[in-house]
Amino acid sequence: MASKLYVTEGAIDTAMVEAAALMADLVQGRKDLGLSAVVGDKATVKVMQALAALGEARAAMVETHQELEEVKLRLGVRTKMAGWDERKLQGALRSPRLREAG
């Protein structure tokens, strides 16, 4: 579940970067051609709306992440969203049942 959450967050971040780059190219292209701000205005507004929607989607995913963290704690799950609890892993590696190979 955590990996899908991270992939989704990453996809939204990537989309935001690409949309921001598109916005910059639209504005810079218009300026480079010496065109009025009226030219392409509707397209620019649509890209801004898309960026706003992506911002809302990102905020929703961050809230989802926080909610799942709370659920994890309530259920007593000892793993982190990114993997195992490092303290427990280090403790297990120092266990007398394990010995170093070699």
Legacy VTK file of the C-alpha trace (Angstrom):
# vtk DataFile Version 3.0
C-alpha trace
ASCII
DATASET POLYDATA
POINTS 102 float
0.000 0.000 0.000
2.782 2.439 0.905
4.532 1.982 -2.426
1.339 2.865 -4.305
0.911 5.930 -2.121
4.472 7.066 -2.877
4.028 6.391 -6.601
0.829 8.447 -6.630
2.472 11.321 -4.729
5.409 11.198 -7.127
3.147 11.191 -10.190
1.343 14.278 -8.954
4.646 16.043 -8.234
5.907 15.142 -11.718
2.696 16.419 -13.303
3.053 19.682 -11.355
6.623 20.132 -12.585
5.588 19.456 -16.178
2.585 21.780 -16.002
4.744 24.532 -14.495
7.284 24.053 -17.291
4.457 24.266 -19.827
3.290 27.503 -18.243
6.802 28.946 -18.390
7.149 27.934 -22.044
3.784 29.460 -22.952
4.659 32.776 -21.361
8.246 32.838 -22.605
7.213 31.828 -26.126
4.650 34.627 -26.258
7.220 37.126 -24.989
9.907 35.895 -27.403
7.519 36.435 -30.303
6.552 39.864 -29.010
2.889 38.918 -28.801
0.268 40.619 -26.668
-0.712 39.035 -23.358
-4.134 38.487 -24.928
-2.647 35.879 -27.278
-2.989 32.469 -25.698
-4.642 33.884 -22.605
-7.326 31.192 -22.490
-4.708 28.440 -22.740
-2.657 30.087 -19.988
-5.712 30.251 -17.733
-6.432 26.557 -18.373
-2.868 25.595 -17.422
-3.199 27.658 -14.224
-6.450 25.837 -13.443
-4.740 22.512 -14.036
-1.917 23.531 -11.686
-4.449 24.514 -9.031
-6.202 21.149 -9.420
-2.872 19.342 -9.127
-2.156 21.340 -5.972
-5.458 20.200 -4.511
-4.716 16.602 -5.510
-1.304 16.810 -3.850
-2.813 18.214 -0.658
-5.372 15.393 -0.655
-2.631 12.779 -1.022
-0.640 14.340 1.829
-3.769 14.175 3.997
-4.279 10.571 2.911
-0.708 9.810 3.918
-1.295 11.343 7.354
-4.593 9.489 7.808
-2.993 6.161 6.931
-0.174 6.880 9.369
-2.767 7.374 12.128
-4.571 4.166 11.156
-1.265 2.312 11.231
-0.576 3.559 14.753
-4.084 2.686 15.968
-3.700 -0.821 14.600
-0.296 -1.204 16.214
1.521 -1.810 12.942
5.229 -1.470 13.591
6.427 -0.869 10.046
7.033 2.549 8.617
5.209 3.645 5.497
8.554 3.286 3.704
9.517 -0.096 5.164
10.496 -1.725 8.390
11.059 0.068 11.667
14.813 0.643 11.580
15.211 0.296 15.363
13.606 -3.136 15.321
15.654 -4.131 12.276
18.900 -3.084 13.972
17.868 -4.978 17.106
17.155 -8.086 15.080
20.535 -7.853 13.388
22.236 -7.781 16.813
20.274 -10.822 17.961
22.391 -13.600 19.498
20.596 -16.005 17.161
22.358 -14.362 14.217
26.073 -14.437 13.588
28.245 -12.741 11.023
29.085 -14.882 8.011
32.674 -15.305 6.948
LINES 1 103
102 0 1 2 3 4 5 6 7 8 9 10 11 12 13 14 15 16 17 18 19 20 21 22 23 24 25 26 27 28 29 30 31 32 33 34 35 36 37 38 39 40 41 42 43 44 45 46 47 48 49 50 51 52 53 54 55 56 57 58 59 60 61 62 63 64 65 66 67 68 69 70 71 72 73 74 75 76 77 78 79 80 81 82 83 84 85 86 87 88 89 90 91 92 93 94 95 96 97 98 99 100 101
